[in-house]
Amino acid sequence: MRNPMIELSDIHLSLVGGSGEVNILRGVDLRVDAGETLAIVGPSGSGKTTTLMIMAGLERPTSGAVRVAGNDLGGMNEDALARFRRTHMGIVFQSFHLVPTMTALENTALPLEFAHIPHARARAAEALAAVGLADRAHHYPAQLSGGEQQRTALARAFAADPKVILADEPTGNLDTETGERIIDHLFAMQRQHGTTLVLITHDRGLAARCHRQVRMADGRIAGAAQPGLTGQAEQAEQANKNEQAGHSGHDEQQAAQTTGQPKGTRP
């Protein structure tokens, strides 16, 4: 059994506005295992992005416990949370969030330099090459297409080899064809690094590529988790292995009966 990478326990979040208290999350319980890919789906306003922000420590719950990579985020102050994100998480936003006065290389190297990771520029260049942007490394965001900007954001998220990637509608601002290429890069890098991936999406096809899907509604996890196509494929592969093992054992038993030799002995 895999170890949990993210654990949310009875998460509630309430905000007080001019019209009174608003319940955003109403008792969310969720576990994401190490190396797992999870899609959180549901209608707008259901609490998907808020749940992701709580996983990242960018939003604090009113009550409940948040553990990521074995660490209790509730016991950390803002500086500690920032350091934790820097070394353990990569975040991909819908709107890219690139610094406009920095090149693609500088944007990708920025979190590495903040973390005092050696050879930050070289690692950033490798990350850009992995998403096919080696020849665009010295271009500014305004000189890049939307797809290239999002690929830069992906390179930045993976450059420090984080344990967790959180992606909020990573293809929301892109056309279908470009979005599919971005997602291909995202899953390829996830497999290469063995990263735990949690993404928010309205795209059913994208959600189905994950090991598992959960649906949110009215600030709650609505119903049981459903396996995506990847998860279904893994289940089918395991079932096939079990079936083959069963056939193998049955064949050995038949052979033993035919030869009169006990199973596992030589004539």
Wavefront OBJ file of the C-alpha trace (Angstrom):
o trace
v 0.000 0.000 0.000
v 1.315 3.435 -0.919
v 2.059 6.061 1.696
v -0.232 9.091 1.837
v 1.252 12.270 0.367
v -1.731 14.551 1.077
v -4.286 14.084 3.840
v -7.232 16.381 4.471
v -9.231 15.534 7.593
v -12.660 17.090 8.243
v -11.760 20.382 6.549
v -14.190 23.252 7.098
v -13.794 26.793 5.805
v -16.185 29.610 6.636
v -15.854 33.247 5.618
v -17.749 36.160 7.103
v -19.064 38.796 4.715
v -21.581 41.600 4.717
v -24.467 39.145 4.497
v -23.149 36.915 7.275
v -21.167 33.675 7.406
v -20.632 31.687 4.213
v -19.633 28.016 4.420
v -17.146 27.301 1.628
v -16.026 23.803 2.652
v -18.172 21.517 4.788
v -16.133 18.628 6.127
v -13.798 17.538 3.331
v -11.922 14.268 3.892
v -9.442 13.321 1.181
v -6.301 11.242 0.883
v -3.904 11.309 -2.083
v -1.166 8.692 -2.143
v 2.438 9.239 -3.186
v 2.808 9.103 -6.966
v -0.958 9.184 -7.533
v -2.685 11.436 -10.067
v -6.032 12.811 -8.909
v -8.580 14.982 -10.722
v -11.013 17.064 -8.685
v -14.112 17.809 -10.751
v -17.425 19.512 -10.099
v -19.420 22.633 -10.928
v -18.118 26.158 -10.436
v -18.418 27.250 -6.821
v -18.276 23.707 -5.460
v -15.026 24.309 -3.538
v -12.488 22.720 -5.901
v -9.985 25.567 -6.072
v -10.365 26.345 -2.375
v -9.510 22.721 -1.585
v -6.411 22.989 -3.772
v -5.358 26.211 -2.060
v -5.706 24.548 1.339
v -3.487 21.683 0.141
v -0.913 24.306 -0.842
v -1.123 26.159 2.466
v -2.261 29.270 0.616
v -5.586 29.186 2.459
v -6.033 28.168 6.078
v -9.087 26.118 7.038
v -11.399 27.224 9.817
v -11.046 23.744 11.297
v -9.613 20.363 10.356
v -6.124 19.019 9.692
v -3.899 19.244 6.603
v -0.850 16.997 6.217
v 1.433 17.027 3.189
v 4.473 14.741 2.930
v 4.015 13.899 6.614
v 4.051 17.559 7.699
v 1.217 19.281 9.568
v 0.626 22.539 7.695
v -1.517 23.883 10.517
v 1.509 24.178 12.773
v 3.481 26.350 10.326
v 3.576 30.134 10.140
v 3.545 31.936 6.799
v 7.338 31.936 6.424
v 7.538 28.228 7.169
v 4.745 27.519 4.693
v 6.571 29.490 2.007
v 9.762 27.491 2.614
v 7.781 24.241 2.591
v 6.119 25.063 -0.735
v 9.469 26.038 -2.191
v 10.980 22.615 -1.503
v 7.958 20.292 -1.714
v 5.431 21.751 -4.160
v 5.044 23.049 -7.667
v 1.902 25.002 -8.520
v 0.524 25.534 -12.020
v -2.109 28.239 -12.373
v -4.571 28.830 -15.189
v -3.158 32.323 -15.773
v 0.542 31.289 -15.962
v 1.756 33.945 -13.437
v 5.057 34.582 -15.179
v 7.085 37.676 -14.285
v 6.794 39.852 -17.427
v 10.242 41.445 -17.066
v 12.021 38.079 -16.862
v 12.868 35.654 -19.643
v 11.510 32.110 -19.709
v 14.840 30.918 -18.292
v 14.803 33.501 -15.508
v 11.190 32.706 -14.623
v 11.987 28.991 -14.442
v 15.125 29.550 -12.356
v 13.466 31.970 -9.919
v 12.148 29.438 -7.344
v 15.436 27.518 -7.541
v 17.377 30.678 -6.750
v 15.045 31.534 -3.858
v 15.701 28.036 -2.487
v 19.485 28.477 -2.953
v 19.616 25.358 -5.116
v 23.009 25.068 -6.859
v 23.249 25.488 -10.634
v 19.777 27.020 -10.800
v 20.159 28.315 -14.366
v 21.419 24.972 -15.648
v 18.541 23.113 -14.005
v 16.072 25.660 -15.377
v 17.499 25.182 -18.870
v 17.055 21.405 -18.536
v 13.443 21.876 -17.420
v 12.708 24.132 -20.391
v 14.313 21.635 -22.759
v 12.062 18.915 -21.299
v 8.986 20.878 -22.444
v 10.463 21.722 -25.827
v 11.420 25.328 -25.126
v 15.202 25.228 -25.273
v 15.180 27.662 -28.206
v 12.794 30.069 -26.405
v 14.677 30.288 -23.120
v 15.731 33.916 -23.619
v 12.332 35.212 -24.754
v 10.086 37.278 -22.505
v 6.489 36.195 -21.739
v 5.077 38.764 -24.169
v 7.126 37.119 -26.919
v 5.702 33.665 -26.156
v 2.393 32.146 -27.196
v -0.114 31.082 -24.558
v 0.976 27.472 -24.891
v 4.631 28.426 -24.555
v 3.873 30.476 -21.453
v 2.077 27.528 -19.861
v 4.941 25.198 -20.786
v 7.274 27.661 -19.068
v 5.019 27.510 -16.012
v 5.216 23.694 -16.122
v 9.007 23.801 -16.357
v 9.115 26.176 -13.387
v 6.822 23.897 -11.352
v 8.923 20.767 -11.996
v 12.396 22.356 -11.948
v 12.970 21.779 -8.223
v 11.747 18.156 -8.477
v 8.890 18.669 -5.981
v 6.979 15.846 -4.343
v 3.615 17.409 -5.220
v 2.273 19.288 -8.246
v -1.008 21.193 -7.852
v -2.600 22.376 -11.102
v -5.673 24.608 -11.241
v -7.356 24.416 -14.665
v -3.969 24.244 -16.427
v -5.560 24.352 -19.904
v -8.358 26.790 -19.133
v -6.836 29.667 -21.139
v -5.706 27.559 -24.093
v -7.307 26.242 -27.270
v -8.062 22.519 -27.421
v -5.052 21.450 -29.484
v -2.575 23.479 -27.434
v -4.198 22.285 -24.210
v -3.758 18.653 -25.213
v -0.044 19.210 -25.838
v 0.318 20.881 -22.440
v -1.386 17.953 -20.718
v 0.842 15.475 -22.571
v 3.856 17.349 -21.170
v 2.290 17.458 -17.690
v 1.689 13.717 -17.480
v 5.024 12.858 -19.101
v 6.868 14.910 -16.484
v 4.734 13.455 -13.689
v 5.692 9.932 -14.760
v 9.350 10.866 -15.148
v 9.567 12.399 -11.673
v 7.084 10.109 -9.892
v 5.310 13.203 -8.613
v 1.962 13.267 -6.849
v -0.369 15.294 -9.086
v -3.667 16.924 -8.116
v -5.469 18.914 -10.777
v -8.707 20.847 -11.031
v -10.549 20.560 -14.315
v -13.920 20.749 -16.044
v -12.541 18.629 -18.891
v -13.828 15.060 -18.570
v -11.208 13.724 -20.971
v -8.412 15.259 -18.924
v -9.893 13.973 -15.655
v -10.112 10.478 -17.117
v -6.336 10.430 -17.657
v -5.795 10.484 -13.899
v -5.644 7.423 -11.682
v -8.672 8.653 -9.783
v -11.382 11.308 -9.830
v -13.367 12.874 -7.017
v -16.388 15.078 -7.526
v -17.150 18.066 -5.345
v -20.531 19.689 -4.795
v -21.597 22.313 -2.229
v -18.247 22.241 -0.454
v -18.187 18.483 0.044
v -16.760 15.405 -1.634
v -19.857 14.087 -3.420
v -19.913 10.311 -3.618
v -17.163 7.730 -3.916
v -13.972 8.303 -5.883
v -14.062 6.953 -9.419
v -11.003 5.480 -11.176
v -9.892 7.307 -14.331
v -8.762 5.521 -17.473
v -5.251 5.165 -16.090
v -6.562 3.703 -12.866
v -8.881 1.375 -14.774
v -5.964 0.203 -16.911
v -3.883 -0.520 -13.809
v -6.762 -2.437 -12.237
v -7.246 -4.451 -15.420
v -3.513 -5.176 -15.603
v -3.494 -6.408 -11.997
v -6.595 -8.543 -12.610
v -4.898 -10.039 -15.662
v -1.793 -10.836 -13.622
v -3.918 -12.475 -10.944
v -5.751 -14.508 -13.573
v -2.479 -15.616 -15.171
v -1.128 -16.600 -11.762
v -4.286 -18.613 -11.130
v -3.959 -20.393 -14.467
v -0.289 -21.100 -13.761
v -1.103 -22.668 -10.416
v -3.910 -24.727 -11.974
v -1.596 -25.930 -14.766
v 1.051 -26.966 -12.241
v -1.537 -28.904 -10.266
v -2.739 -30.699 -13.389
v 0.833 -31.553 -14.375
v 1.497 -32.962 -10.940
v -1.602 -35.121 -11.132
v -0.597 -36.412 -14.590
v 2.996 -37.267 -13.672
v 2.269 -38.425 -10.167
v 4.885 -35.962 -8.864
v 4.014 -33.530 -6.059
v 3.996 -29.878 -7.137
v 7.407 -28.271 -6.803
v 9.423 -31.547 -6.995
v 11.536 -32.857 -9.852
v 11.179 -36.372 -11.288
l 1 2 3 4 5 6 7 8 9 10 11 12 13 14 15 16 17 18 19 20 21 22 23 24 25 26 27 28 29 30 31 32 33 34 35 36 37 38 39 40 41 42 43 44 45 46 47 48 49 50 51 52 53 54 55 56 57 58 59 60 61 62 63 64 65 66 67 68 69 70 71 72 73 74 75 76 77 78 79 80 81 82 83 84 85 86 87 88 89 90 91 92 93 94 95 96 97 98 99 100 101 102 103 104 105 106 107 108 109 110 111 112 113 114 115 116 117 118 119 120 121 122 123 124 125 126 127 128 129 130 131 132 133 134 135 136 137 138 139 140 141 142 143 144 145 146 147 148 149 150 151 152 153 154 155 156 157 158 159 160 161 162 163 164 165 166 167 168 169 170 171 172 173 174 175 176 177 178 179 180 181 182 183 184 185 186 187 188 189 190 191 192 193 194 195 196 197 198 199 200 201 202 203 204 205 206 207 208 209 210 211 212 213 214 215 216 217 218 219 220 221 222 223 224 225 226 227 228 229 230 231 232 233 234 235 236 237 238 239 240 241 242 243 244 245 246 247 248 249 250 251 252 253 254 255 256 257 258 259 260 261 262 263 264 265 266 267
